[in-house]
Amino acid sequence: MNLSEQGVRPGSINMARVLRHLRFRTDQSRKVVYHRPPIYQKDDYGSETTTIVTNEILIPQLSALIRPSVTADYQLQRSGHNIIGAARVYTPNIQTIKNFPNFDQTVGKSNIDFNEIEGWDRFIDVSRNIYTVPTSATSGWTSGTTANVTFESDGQTLTATLGTDYYGDFYYTTGALNTLEADRIRFDIKASGASNIALINFKSMNGGTQDGNYAITYTPTSLSIPTGSWLTVDVPFVSGTQVGSTPVASGTSIYSAGNRYPVTVVTGTSFDYEADFRDFVFNVSGAASGNKIYIKGIRYYKSLSWHVHSTKELNTDYMIFNCVRTTGARDSRKRAYN
């Protein structure tokens, strides 16, 4: 690539622009999810308690170039995870990253917890897509008889136009499909219209049709769907837990415009991720007749985790991180122990 043709001044590399152009030429340049686990309070003995003092940071759409150096070197850990590779991960410099949506720390932004990429932070990448919920057509999308939602698609984005009697859910329904190997869900969403549209929750139904007992339900706190720009949601799949027949809430995060919105995750008493996928459901409120909700890129995927092990280079143009790749429990064990 001739960098001068890309508008980069001699002697300098505009890494953000380089990564954007490389993304159209090679799958090694991509958008990843940046994740830092929560930080817990410590007691007088230096042991972590259950009190969170800094919430997790979970931000999609970070540009990165991943250059694997080891692609398969299985080392089974006691936790059931495998260290199966190593790579160098190239990112723009920290000043550029802090100009990206959700990483911005300027006055008026609330993402004050992110300062820089640190050791054992991780980059979450896509190993492979397990199932994509179609938004390229309207087939399979519906709503209740009182919801009065109409659907159209431009071949990529589904547009849901809300009717005068709108309230409740609209959803995609399909025949039984396997999503066992997926461990994350991602989609893009935005809205238009005069009213403030809140995303009440979204659900994946596995094992039954339109029955809350079969759902894993993600409920954000006070999250408005943005207008004009896409909101990327990327959350763990099957992070809810259950004790006997009692659902127990766990949590994750959605970041929008630098603000963290806690998400409660609850599995229904009959939910079974070994069971087949049936429905994907959206529930919104605050909408008015004629408001539109745009949705694209709904997919269940199997992730890769690249954990920062050391820093190779930091300069004014770009950063290089030495990372190790880990994966969760093997799918054969996941099915056996379900």
C-alpha positions in Angstrom: 0.0 0.0 0.0 1.3 3.5 -0.9 0.7 5.4 2.3 1.1 8.7 0.5 -1.9 7.8 -1.6 -4.0 7.4 1.6 -3.3 11.0 2.8 -0.7 10.0 5.4 2.1 12.6 5.7 5.7 11.3 5.1 7.4 9.9 8.2 4.1 9.2 10.0 1.5 6.4 9.9 -2.1 7.1 10.3 -2.8 3.6 11.8 -6.6 4.2 12.1 -6.8 4.9 8.3 -4.4 2.0 7.4 -6.5 -0.4 9.4 -9.7 0.8 7.8 -8.3 0.3 4.3 -6.8 -3.1 5.2 -10.2 -4.3 6.5 -11.4 -4.4 2.9 -8.3 -6.4 1.8 -7.6 -8.9 4.6 -9.5 -10.4 7.5 -6.6 -9.8 9.8 -7.7 -6.2 10.1 -11.1 -6.1 11.9 -13.2 -4.5 14.6 -12.8 -6.2 18.0 -14.4 -5.9 21.4 -12.2 -4.4 24.1 -12.9 -5.9 27.5 -11.5 -5.2 31.0 -13.0 -7.2 33.8 -14.4 -5.4 36.9 -12.1 -4.5 39.7 -13.1 -5.7 43.1 -12.5 -4.1 46.5 -9.9 -5.8 48.7 -10.1 -6.6 52.4 -7.5 -5.9 55.1 -5.7 -9.1 54.0 -5.4 -8.1 50.4 -8.0 -10.6 49.2 -10.7 -9.6 46.8 -14.2 -9.2 48.1 -17.5 -9.3 46.1 -17.8 -5.5 46.1 -17.1 -3.9 42.7 -15.2 -0.6 42.8 -14.7 -0.2 39.1 -17.2 -1.7 36.6 -16.2 -3.8 33.6 -15.4 -2.0 30.4 -16.9 -3.7 27.4 -16.7 -1.7 24.2 -17.1 -3.0 20.6 -15.7 -1.5 17.4 -12.0 -1.1 18.3 -9.9 -1.3 15.1 -7.1 -3.8 15.3 -4.7 -5.8 13.1 -4.1 -9.3 14.4 -1.0 -11.1 13.3 -1.0 -14.6 14.7 2.4 -16.2 15.5 1.1 -19.4 17.0 -2.3 -20.7 15.9 -2.7 -24.0 17.8 -0.7 -25.0 20.8 -3.1 -26.7 23.2 -2.3 -26.3 27.0 -5.3 -27.3 29.1 -5.6 -25.2 32.2 -7.3 -26.3 35.5 -10.2 -23.8 34.8 -11.0 -25.7 31.6 -9.6 -22.9 29.4 -7.0 -23.6 26.7 -4.0 -21.4 25.8 -4.0 -22.1 22.1 -2.1 -19.4 20.4 -0.1 -16.1 20.4 -0.3 -13.0 18.3 0.8 -9.4 17.9 -2.1 -7.0 17.9 -1.6 -3.6 16.3 -3.9 -0.7 17.3 -3.9 3.1 16.7 -2.1 5.2 19.3 -3.9 5.9 22.5 -4.8 9.5 21.6 -6.6 8.2 18.5 -8.4 5.5 20.4 -9.6 8.1 22.9 -11.3 9.9 20.0 -13.3 6.8 19.2 -17.0 6.6 20.4 -17.2 5.2 23.9 -13.5 5.6 24.6 -13.8 9.4 24.7 -12.8 11.0 28.1 -13.4 14.6 27.2 -15.6 16.9 29.3 -19.2 15.7 29.2 -18.3 12.1 28.6 -18.8 9.6 31.5 -16.3 6.9 30.4 -13.7 8.0 33.1 -12.5 4.4 33.8 -10.6 3.9 30.6 -7.1 5.4 30.5 -5.0 3.0 28.5 -4.8 -0.7 27.4 -3.3 -2.6 30.3 -1.9 -6.1 30.8 -4.6 -8.9 30.8 -7.1 -6.7 29.2 -8.5 -8.6 26.2 -9.5 -8.2 22.6 -12.6 -10.3 21.8 -12.6 -11.4 18.2 -14.9 -13.6 16.1 -13.8 -17.2 15.5 -16.8 -18.0 13.4 -20.5 -17.1 13.0 -22.8 -19.9 14.3 -26.1 -18.4 13.2 -27.3 -15.1 11.7 -30.8 -13.8 12.3 -31.9 -12.6 8.9 -32.5 -8.8 8.5 -32.0 -9.0 4.7 -35.7 -9.7 4.3 -38.9 -9.4 6.3 -39.8 -13.1 6.3 -40.1 -14.5 9.8 -40.5 -11.1 11.5 -43.8 -10.4 13.2 -45.5 -8.8 16.2 -48.6 -9.3 18.2 -52.0 -8.4 16.7 -52.1 -5.3 18.9 -48.5 -4.2 18.2 -49.3 -3.3 14.6 -45.6 -3.2 13.4 -44.8 -3.2 9.7 -41.4 -4.4 8.4 -39.3 -3.7 5.3 -35.7 -4.4 4.4 -33.1 -2.9 2.0 -31.3 -6.2 1.8 -29.1 -5.5 4.8 -31.1 -3.6 7.4 -34.5 -4.4 8.8 -36.8 -1.4 9.4 -39.6 -1.9 11.9 -42.2 0.9 11.6 -44.4 1.2 14.7 -48.1 1.5 14.3 -50.8 3.5 16.2 -51.6 0.6 18.5 -48.0 -0.3 19.2 -47.0 -1.8 22.5 -45.0 -4.9 23.5 -42.6 -7.0 21.5 -41.7 -7.7 17.9 -39.6 -10.7 17.0 -38.1 -13.1 14.5 -39.3 -16.7 14.6 -37.7 -19.7 12.8 -37.7 -23.5 13.0 -35.4 -25.2 15.4 -31.7 -24.3 14.8 -28.6 -25.1 16.8 -26.7 -22.3 18.5 -24.8 -24.4 21.1 -21.4 -23.4 20.0 -22.1 -19.7 20.2 -20.9 -17.8 23.3 -21.7 -14.2 22.3 -24.5 -12.3 20.6 -24.0 -9.1 18.5 -26.3 -6.7 16.7 -26.5 -3.0 15.6 -29.6 -0.9 16.3 -30.7 2.7 15.9 -34.0 4.6 15.8 -35.7 7.6 14.3 -38.7 9.6 15.3 -39.7 12.4 17.7 -40.1 10.3 20.8 -37.4 8.8 23.0 -37.4 5.1 22.4 -36.0 2.9 25.2 -34.7 -0.6 24.7 -36.5 -2.4 27.5 -35.0 -5.8 26.8 -34.1 -8.4 24.2 -34.4 -12.1 24.4 -33.1 -15.4 22.8 -35.7 -18.2 23.0 -34.1 -21.7 23.1 -36.2 -24.8 23.4 -39.7 -23.3 23.1 -41.6 -20.6 21.2 -42.7 -17.2 22.8 -42.5 -18.6 26.3 -40.5 -16.6 28.9 -39.4 -19.8 30.6 -37.4 -20.7 27.5 -35.7 -17.2 27.3 -32.4 -15.7 28.2 -33.4 -12.1 28.8 -31.1 -9.1 28.7 -32.5 -6.0 30.4 -30.5 -2.8 30.2 -31.0 0.0 32.7 -32.5 3.2 31.2 -31.0 2.7 27.7 -32.3 4.9 24.9 -31.9 3.7 21.4 -29.8 6.4 19.6 -30.9 8.2 16.5 -28.5 9.0 13.7 -25.8 6.6 14.7 -25.7 2.9 15.2 -25.4 1.3 18.6 -23.4 -1.9 18.6 -24.5 -4.4 21.3 -22.1 -7.3 22.0 -22.9 -9.4 25.0 -22.2 -12.9 26.3 -24.6 -15.6 25.3 -25.7 -17.9 28.2 -24.3 -15.8 31.0 -27.4 -16.2 33.2 -27.4 -18.8 35.9 -30.0 -20.9 37.7 -30.1 -22.7 41.0 -32.5 -25.6 40.8 -35.7 -24.1 39.3 -34.9 -20.6 40.4 -33.4 -18.1 37.9 -30.5 -16.1 39.2 -29.5 -12.8 37.6 -26.0 -12.1 36.4 -24.8 -9.1 34.4 -23.0 -7.5 31.5 -22.7 -4.1 30.0 -23.7 -2.0 27.0 -21.8 1.2 26.3 -23.4 4.1 24.4 -21.8 7.5 23.8 -19.3 6.8 26.6 -21.9 5.8 29.1 -22.1 2.4 30.7 -25.6 0.8 31.0 -25.7 -2.2 33.3 -27.5 -5.2 31.8 -29.2 -7.8 33.9 -29.1 -11.3 32.4 -31.7 -13.9 33.6 -32.3 -17.4 32.2 -35.8 -18.8 32.3 -36.4 -22.0 34.2 -36.7 -24.0 31.0 -33.9 -22.3 29.1 -31.4 -24.8 27.7 -28.6 -23.6 25.4 -28.3 -27.2 24.1 -31.8 -26.8 22.9 -32.5 -25.3 19.6 -32.9 -21.6 18.9 -36.5 -20.5 18.1 -37.1 -16.7 18.6 -35.2 -13.4 18.9 -37.3 -10.8 20.6 -37.0 -7.0 21.0 -39.1 -5.0 23.5 -39.2 -1.2 23.4 -41.1 1.6 25.1 -41.7 5.3 24.7 -42.4 4.9 21.0 -45.0 6.7 19.0 -46.8 5.9 15.7 -44.5 6.2 12.8 -41.3 5.8 14.8 -38.8 3.5 13.1 -36.3 1.0 14.6 -33.4 -0.1 12.4 -31.6 -3.4 13.1 -28.8 -5.2 11.3 -26.1 -7.8 11.9 -27.8 -10.0 14.5 -25.5 -12.9 14.9 -24.6 -15.7 17.4 -20.9 -16.2 17.2 -18.1 -18.2 18.8 -15.4 -15.9 20.1 -11.7 -15.7 20.4 -10.0 -14.0 23.4 -6.6 -12.3 22.9 -5.3 -11.4 26.3 -2.6 -8.7 26.5 0.5 -10.3 27.9 3.1 -7.6 27.2 3.6 -4.4 25.2 5.9 -4.6 22.2 5.9 -1.0 21.2 4.2 2.3 22.1 4.7 5.4 19.9 2.9 8.3 18.5 1.7 6.4 15.4 0.6 3.0 16.8 0.8 0.4 19.5 1.8 -3.3 19.4 0.7 -5.8 22.0 1.9 -9.3 22.5 -1.2 -11.4 23.2 -2.0 -15.0 24.1 -5.2 -16.6 22.8 -7.5 -18.4 25.1 -10.8 -20.3 24.6 -13.4 -21.5 26.9 -14.4 -25.1 27.7 -14.4 -27.3 24.7 -17.7 -27.8 23.0 -17.6 -31.6 23.7 -17.4 -30.8 27.4 -20.1 -28.1 27.1 -22.6 -30.6 25.7 -21.5 -33.4 28.1 -21.9 -31.3 31.2 -25.1 -29.5 30.2 
